[in-house]
Amino acid sequence: MTNQLKKIRESSGKTQAEVAAEMDISTENYNRLEKGKTELTLSKLKRLAEIFHREPADFISDTGHVRRVSIRQHVQAGQWAESNVWPEDDWYEVVVPDDEQFRNLSLHGAETRGPSMNRRYPEGSAVIYTDIQETGESPAVGKRYIIEVERPDGLREATVKKLWMDDDGKYWLLPESSDPRHQLPIDLTEGDGNIVRIVGRIVFSVQRED
């Protein structure tokens, strides 16, 4: 990705300083971006596409092997609703590398809202995930998953949690939040009247600029 950014800039005849000025960042920060030392966030990707009159996907891979994933819903702890899926007019796409291990699998996207996962995914990040029913994989400790909790009245909450196992071999879903309201782990085996489902494993994320 970084080599492709450099190629596009050099082919345009622009210097690093010129592009940095158009992005309203320092030349040093742009240099770090081009070398892959700074993350290429969603807002930076869109700005680069405007500057060079290219598609965002052009910056993702120097071979052009990318996938477009539609973001159609949000995940937000503490918000109960019949569905988190948006009206079609609100959907948008992000581009991710066309990783060979996911090439024959469906990829789904959701936007994070609220502080319930902000230590890992700042609000507004796009998280891309596989369908765990399609992959047939067993949940793995240390991986992050889209979790759906359904109440007896049918309302649902969707969020992101990390799978963890304690010393007794019991599985927990851990939040990664700076907000005390969202720091309690979820016991996968605890009924409490709610149904807890692991929907999919997160395989990519695209973050907005702070």
N, C-alpha and C positions, 0 to 999 in steps of 0.2 A: 504494500500500500504506500509506504513512504517513498520507495523508488519511483513509483508511478507519479506521485505528486511532484517530485523533482523533475521527472521527464516532461510533465505537462508545463511546468513553469519555464523550464529551459526552452522548450519548443515555442513558447509564446514570446520569448525575448525579454521577459521581465526579470528583474533582479529580486533577490530575497527581500531587500529593503523596500522595494516598490510594492510587493505583495503584502508585506507586513503592514505598510502604511494603509493600504486599502482594507486590511482586516482590523485596523486599529489596535495592533499589538506591536511589541518591540521586535526588532530584527532577531534578537537573541531567542525570543520565544518562538518566532517562526522557524528559525533554524532547528530548534528542538522538535518542532512539529514535523518538519521534513525528515528528520533523522529517526522519528518514531519514539522520541523520548517524552513527548507530550501526547496525550490521547486526542485523536481526531473526533471531536464531539459532533453531535448532529448539527448544531448551529454553525460550527466551523465548516463542516462538509457542505452545507447549503451556501455559505458565503463564498467558498472556493469555487463552487459551481457557477455562481453569479460572476465572479471575477474573470474566470477563464471561459465562460460561455460553454460549459460542458455539463454533462449529466453527473449527478452525485455518484452514480455507480462507476464512473470512469476513474475515481480516486481510490476505489476499494481494492482493485486487483489489477496487476499489470498484464494479466492474461485475459481480462474481461470476464472471468468466471465468477459471476455474482448471482445472487438470488434476491428477488424483491419479495418482501413479506408485508402483508397487510396488517395494520394495527386497527383492530375493530372493537376493542373494549378496554376497560381499565381494571386495575386491581387496587383495592384500598381496604385496609383493615378497619373494622368498625362500621362499615357501611353495608347495611342489609337491604337487598332489593330482589325483585323477581329475576332480574337479569342485569349484568354489567355490560352487555353488548350495546354499542352505540347505533344510532341511525346511520344508514349507509352514507349519507352526505358528510358525515364526520370522519369516515375512515381515511387513513393515509398510509403511505408505504415507506418503508425503510429498506436499505440495501445491506446485505451481509455477504461474506464470502460463501461461495458455493462449495462448502466442505464436503469431501467425498463421503464421509461417514453418514451424512444426513441427506445425500442426494436423492435417495429413493423414499424419503420420509416426508410427511407433511410438516410444515413449520407454521406456527401460529404466533401472533404477536399481541401484546397488551402494554398499556401505558401505566406506569406507577403513579399513584396519587397519594398524598398525605405523607406523614413521617414514619410510617410503620416499618419501612425497609431502607431508611435513608442512609444508613452507614455503608450500605453496599450499592444501592440504586437510588440516587437523588430523585426527588419528585420530578416527573416529566420524562424519566428514562423510558425507553422502549425495551422490553424484555421479550426475547424470542425463545419459544419453547417447543419441544416435541410432545406428541400425545403419547402418554405412557401406555395406554391401551393398544395403540398401534405398534409401538416398539416392543411391547411385551417384556420390557426390562424390569428387574426388581429395583426398588429404591435403594440408593447407595448413600452411605454415611458421608457427610461432607458436601454433598451436592445440594443445589438449590432448586426448589420446586414451586410451581403454582399450586396453591392449596385452596380448595373450596370447602367451606363449612356450611351445611344446610340445617336450618332450624326445623323443629317439628311443624311450624306453620308454613313451611315451604320457602321462606326467604333465605337468600344465600349471601355469603360474604366470600370474596376472593382476595387472596393476598399471596405474598412470597415468603417462604420459610426455608431454613436450612435444616436438613435431616441430621440428627445427632443421636448417639447411643450412650447411655450412662454406664457406670461400672457394673450395674446389675443386668446389663443386656437389654434394657428397656429403651424403646425408641421415642424420641421427642422431636417436635418441630420448633426450631428456634427462630425468633425474630432477630433482626439486625437493625435495631432502632435506637436513636438517642432519646426518644420520647418514652418516659416511664410508663405511659398508658399502654405501650405496645411492646413491653419487654418480657412478658410472661410466656414461657414455653407452652406448647400444646401437647398434651399426652395423646398419642395416637390410639391408645387402647381404652381411653376414658370415654364412656358413653355420654353422660350428662345431657341426654336427650338430643344431642346434635350428631349429625353424620359428617365425618371428616374424610375428604377424598383428596388423594394426590392426583392432580390432573395431568401435569406434564413437567418435564425437566428443562430448566433454562440452559440454553446452549450458546446464546449470544445476548449482548445488550448494547444499546446505542444510547449514549447519554447526551442530554442537552447541556449547553454551556450554563454555568452558574451566573 
